[in-house]
Structures are given as C-alpha cells and as structure tokens.
Amino acid sequence: TGVSGRLDMERMPVTGLSNTNSTSNIVTDSAAGGTALSTGFRTNNYMIARDPDGKNLKTLAEAAREAGMSAGLAVTCGVTHATPASFSAHVENRKMEDVIAEQMLNNRIDVILGGGKEYFIPSTETGSKRKDEKNILNTARDLGYNIIETREDLIKAEKLPLLGIFSISALKTEAPEPTLAEMTDRAITLLSKNEKGFFLMVEGSQIDWAAHSNKADQAIRQTLLFDQAVKTALDFAAKDGKTLVLVTADHETGGMAIEEEKKELSFDWTSRDHTGTPVPVFAC
C-alpha cells in the first residue's frame, strides 16, 4: 500500500516499453493494437488479424493449435470485442461482431470466457444485436462446446471446449458474475491439462473504458481486478516452472497524470481517447 506499494505485475523481473502506433494512425485503436499483439504485425485501425492489404495473419492462438497446444481467451468485455477478436478471428472491420462470433468457434478456441451473449442469439431474442436469425449458441453446441452462463457452472466446469458467456453485453465486474481472476484460474486449470502446453489471453478490458470516461476510481478498481488475474497466472507459472507470463497493453487511454494538491492526490486527464504514449511490458 502507499507510494511504495507494488502491483503484482510490477513485481515481474523483466520490464520494457512498447510503441503502439498502427500502420494507418499514430494513435492505434484496439483492433490494430490487438492484432499487433496477436500476430506480431502492425495493421490499419479497425482491422482484425489482417494486414493492411486484407491478408489474414496467423494469430498466436492459431500457432498454438498448430503446435498441438490448447488456446483460450478470458475477458471482461464481450468476447467478440476487438481485443479477443484479434486472437480468434479475421475480419476487415472490428464492428463485424456477428461474424466474429461464428469465426471464433470455427477456429476452435478451446476456452472462451466473458460477456457478449448479444451476438450469439437470434435477432428476435431480447437484447440481440445480430441482424439475422442464426443462433450461435446452437452452433457452439453442434461443435461440442460446453456452454455455461453462471459463476457456479464455471467453478464446476471440466469439459473442453468451453464457452462461458456471463452477460448479455459486457460484464458488470461484480457479483454474481465470476471475477477475471476466477475465469483465469479455471481457464488455466483446463488448458494446462494439455501436455503440449497452452496459450491464454486475459484482458482487463474495462480499464480502457474507465479511462475513456476519465473516471480514476473506476480505472483503479479495474486495474486491481486485472492484477488479481495476473497474480493467478504468476502463481501457476511459479509452480509450473516452464510458463511465460507477459503483461502489456494494446494502447494507453486518457493520458492520466497524478498530482498532489494540499497533500491530497488528484488526477488530470489529457484526453478521452487513446494516446500514442508507449505502454509498459512486464515479463516473468
């Protein structure tokens, strides 16, 4: 606690900085930023796991599957949102979330956890954002997915592939939903059964959203929730002895500055959008 306190991610021994500009903009969006993380290549804003010419780029999840490893995603946004989509689909525009929902299943992501039921149910159902009558939950069942919608079912889940959709849109990040740390723990438990290894992408999605709103208290809360998930991964890696944990961001948001006035901390913001400020990279 206090100024000398450290988050678990800050205790990781290897640190660096990452520039986040896309090929089309100095300031990236989450699609291009996520694509850079998932594929190693920069692309234009709004593009998902495609290069600027529209060619599909191989993702880490796909590379893992080719090597016989398992792959998973755990997020607090909708699972079809830009960052998880960048690891599980290939589309020209991040807004194609109805297509992304289908692709991530067909691409056989073993564990998918988060919100976003709105893109998995037919347009006639309450809360749906699909433009067609496809029921993607039925598609998931046909593909053998174990579908769960509660924290209790997550804790008991043993069967892969697993699709956990805990909210119609983004998670509220409060009870009775599972926490990001709980989703991370269950994903690791299931994915690590593969003797060839696994890849897991975990996103504290709503840190960004709080910063877009310039709400420091929410940004702090979401960061702490994410750090609990980081601790879960680090604890596993310490026991496992052969797992790499990387923590970074696809971009900075809000340009937060911390000041002290009359011995009270205050927060200033330079933007309500992403910035071009380099982001930290932590590794262990």
C-alpha positions in Angstrom: 0.0 0.0 0.0 1.0 3.6 -0.3 3.5 5.1 -2.7 6.0 2.2 -2.1 3.3 -0.4 -2.8 3.5 -2.5 -6.0 1.0 -4.4 -8.1 1.8 -8.0 -8.7 2.5 -7.2 -12.4 5.1 -4.6 -11.2 7.0 -7.3 -9.3 7.8 -9.1 -12.6 11.5 -9.1 -13.2 11.7 -8.1 -16.9 10.3 -4.8 -18.0 10.3 -2.7 -21.1 8.2 -0.3 -23.2 6.2 -0.8 -26.4 5.2 1.7 -29.0 1.6 1.1 -30.1 1.1 3.1 -33.4 -0.7 1.3 -36.2 0.1 1.5 -39.9 -2.7 3.9 -40.5 -2.5 6.2 -37.4 -0.1 7.4 -34.8 -2.7 6.6 -32.3 -4.0 3.0 -32.6 -7.4 1.6 -31.9 -7.9 -1.7 -30.1 -8.3 -3.8 -33.3 -4.9 -2.8 -34.7 -3.3 -2.8 -31.3 -4.7 -6.3 -30.6 -3.6 -7.5 -34.0 -0.1 -6.4 -33.3 -0.1 -8.4 -30.1 -1.7 -11.4 -31.5 0.2 -11.7 -34.8 3.4 -9.6 -34.4 2.4 -7.3 -37.3 1.1 -3.8 -37.4 -2.1 -3.1 -39.4 -4.6 -0.4 -40.1 -7.1 0.7 -37.4 -10.3 -1.3 -37.2 -8.7 -4.4 -38.9 -8.8 -7.7 -37.1 -5.8 -10.1 -37.6 -5.4 -9.0 -41.2 -2.6 -7.0 -42.8 -3.2 -3.6 -44.5 -3.8 -5.4 -47.8 -6.5 -7.6 -46.2 -4.5 -10.8 -46.0 -5.1 -13.0 -42.9 -2.3 -13.0 -40.4 -1.6 -16.1 -38.3 -2.5 -15.5 -34.6 -0.8 -16.8 -31.5 -3.9 -18.9 -30.9 -3.6 -20.5 -34.3 0.1 -21.0 -33.9 -0.5 -22.7 -30.6 -3.1 -25.0 -32.1 -0.8 -25.9 -35.0 1.7 -27.0 -32.4 -0.8 -29.2 -30.6 -1.3 -26.8 -27.8 -4.6 -25.5 -26.4 -5.8 -21.9 -26.6 -8.1 -19.7 -24.6 -9.5 -16.2 -24.0 -10.8 -14.6 -20.8 -12.1 -11.0 -20.9 -14.5 -8.7 -19.1 -15.8 -7.2 -22.3 -17.9 -9.1 -24.9 -15.9 -12.0 -26.3 -16.4 -10.6 -29.8 -14.9 -7.2 -28.9 -11.7 -6.0 -30.7 -9.0 -7.5 -28.5 -10.3 -11.0 -28.1 -11.4 -11.0 -31.7 -7.8 -10.2 -32.7 -6.8 -13.5 -31.3 -9.6 -15.6 -32.7 -10.9 -14.2 -36.0 -10.0 -12.5 -39.2 -12.3 -9.6 -40.5 -11.8 -6.3 -42.2 -13.7 -4.3 -39.5 -14.0 -4.8 -35.7 -17.6 -3.9 -35.9 -18.4 -7.3 -37.6 -19.0 -8.9 -34.3 -21.7 -11.2 -35.6 -19.2 -12.7 -38.0 -16.5 -12.8 -35.3 -18.8 -14.9 -33.0 -19.0 -17.6 -35.7 -15.3 -17.5 -36.6 -14.0 -17.8 -33.0 -16.0 -21.1 -32.7 -15.0 -22.4 -36.1 -11.4 -21.6 -35.2 -11.7 -23.9 -32.3 -10.7 -21.7 -29.4 -10.8 -24.2 -26.5 -11.9 -21.8 -23.8 -13.9 -18.6 -24.4 -14.9 -16.7 -21.3 -16.5 -13.2 -20.9 -19.6 -11.3 -21.8 -21.4 -10.6 -25.1 -24.3 -13.0 -25.5 -25.9 -10.4 -27.7 -24.0 -11.6 -30.7 -24.7 -15.3 -30.1 -28.6 -15.2 -30.1 -31.1 -14.6 -32.9 -32.2 -11.1 -33.7 -35.7 -11.8 -32.5 -34.5 -12.6 -28.9 -34.4 -9.8 -26.3 -31.0 -8.0 -26.3 -29.7 -9.4 -29.5 -27.5 -7.3 -31.8 -27.4 -9.8 -34.6 -29.0 -8.9 -37.9 -30.0 -12.5 -38.7 -31.8 -15.4 -37.1 -28.7 -17.5 -36.5 -28.4 -19.0 -33.0 -24.7 -19.2 -32.5 -25.2 -20.9 -29.1 -26.7 -23.8 -31.1 -23.7 -23.7 -33.4 -21.4 -23.9 -30.4 -23.4 -26.9 -29.1 -23.1 -28.6 -32.5 -19.3 -28.1 -32.4 -19.2 -29.8 -29.0 -18.8 -26.7 -26.7 -19.8 -26.9 -23.1 -21.9 -23.7 -22.7 -22.1 -22.1 -19.2 -23.6 -18.8 -18.0 -23.0 -18.7 -14.2 -20.1 -18.5 -11.8 -21.2 -21.7 -10.2 -21.0 -23.6 -13.5 -17.6 -22.1 -14.2 -16.2 -23.4 -11.0 -17.5 -26.9 -11.8 -16.6 -26.9 -15.5 -14.4 -29.8 -16.5 -15.1 -30.3 -20.2 -13.4 -28.7 -23.2 -14.2 -26.9 -25.4 -15.8 -24.4 -23.1 -17.9 -21.3 -23.9 -18.8 -19.2 -20.9 -21.0 -16.1 -21.6 -21.9 -14.5 -18.3 -23.8 -11.3 -19.5 -25.8 -10.1 -22.5 -23.2 -7.4 -23.2 -20.0 -6.5 -21.2 -19.6 -7.9 -17.7 -20.6 -5.7 -14.8 -17.5 -7.0 -13.0 -19.4 -7.6 -9.8 -21.2 -10.5 -8.1 -22.8 -12.8 -9.0 -20.5 -12.9 -12.1 -17.2 -14.7 -11.9 -14.2 -12.4 -11.4 -11.5 -12.1 -14.1 -9.2 -13.9 -11.7 -11.7 -16.8 -11.4 -12.0 -17.0 -15.1 -8.2 -17.0 -15.5 -7.9 -19.7 -12.8 -10.4 -22.0 -14.4 -9.0 -21.4 -17.9 -5.5 -22.3 -16.8 -6.7 -25.4 -14.9 -8.5 -26.7 -18.0 -5.9 -25.6 -20.7 -2.9 -26.9 -18.7 -4.2 -30.5 -18.9 -2.7 -30.5 -22.4 0.8 -31.9 -22.1 2.0 -29.9 -25.1 1.1 -26.6 -23.4 -1.3 -23.8 -23.9 -1.8 -20.2 -24.8 -4.2 -17.9 -22.9 -5.0 -14.3 -23.5 -6.5 -12.4 -20.5 -7.8 -8.9 -20.8 -8.9 -6.4 -18.1 -11.0 -4.8 -20.8 -12.7 -2.2 -18.7 -9.5 -0.4 -17.6 -9.7 1.3 -21.0 -13.4 2.1 -20.7 -12.9 3.8 -17.3 -10.0 5.9 -18.8 -12.2 6.9 -21.8 -14.6 8.3 -19.2 -11.8 9.9 -17.2 -13.0 8.1 -14.1 -9.9 7.5 -12.0 -11.7 5.5 -9.3 -13.1 3.0 -11.8 -9.8 2.8 -13.6 -8.1 1.9 -10.3 -10.7 -0.7 -9.5 -10.5 -2.3 -12.9 -6.7 -2.3 -12.7 -6.8 -4.1 -9.3 -9.2 -6.7 -10.6 -6.9 -7.3 -13.6 -3.9 -7.5 -11.3 -5.6 -10.3 -9.3 -5.8 -12.2 -12.6 -2.1 -11.5 -13.2 -1.3 -13.0 -9.7 -3.3 -16.1 -10.6 -1.2 -16.6 -13.7 2.1 -15.8 -11.9 1.2 -18.3 -9.1 0.6 -21.0 -11.7 3.8 -20.1 -13.6 5.9 -20.3 -10.3 4.6 -23.8 -9.6 4.8 -25.0 -13.2 8.3 -23.7 -13.9 8.0 -23.5 -17.7 5.3 -21.0 -18.4 6.0 -17.5 -19.7 3.7 -14.7 -18.5 3.6 -11.4 -20.4 1.6 -8.3 -19.3 1.2 -5.3 -21.5 -1.5 -3.1 -23.2 -2.5 -2.5 -26.8 -2.5 1.2 -26.1 -2.7 3.9 -23.4 -6.0 5.7 -22.8 -6.8 9.1 -21.3 -3.2 10.4 -20.7 -3.6 10.3 -16.9 -1.4 12.4 -14.7 -1.2 12.2 -10.9 -0.7 15.4 -8.9 -0.6 16.3 -5.3 -2.6 19.3 -4.0 -2.6 20.2 -0.3 -1.4 16.6 0.4 -4.4 15.1 -1.5 -3.9 13.2 -4.7 -5.7 14.4 -7.8 -5.9 13.0 -11.3 -5.7 15.0 -14.5 -6.5 13.7 -18.0 -5.3 15.0 -21.3 -7.8 13.0 -23.4 -10.9 10.9 -23.5 -9.4 8.7 -26.2 -6.4 6.6 -26.8 -3.0 8.3 -26.9 0.3 7.5 -28.6 2.2 7.1 -25.3 4.3 3.9 -25.1 3.0 1.2 -22.7 4.9 -0.9 -20.3 5.7 -4.6 -20.9 6.3 -6.9 -18.0 7.6 -10.5 -18.3 8.3 -13.4 -16.0 
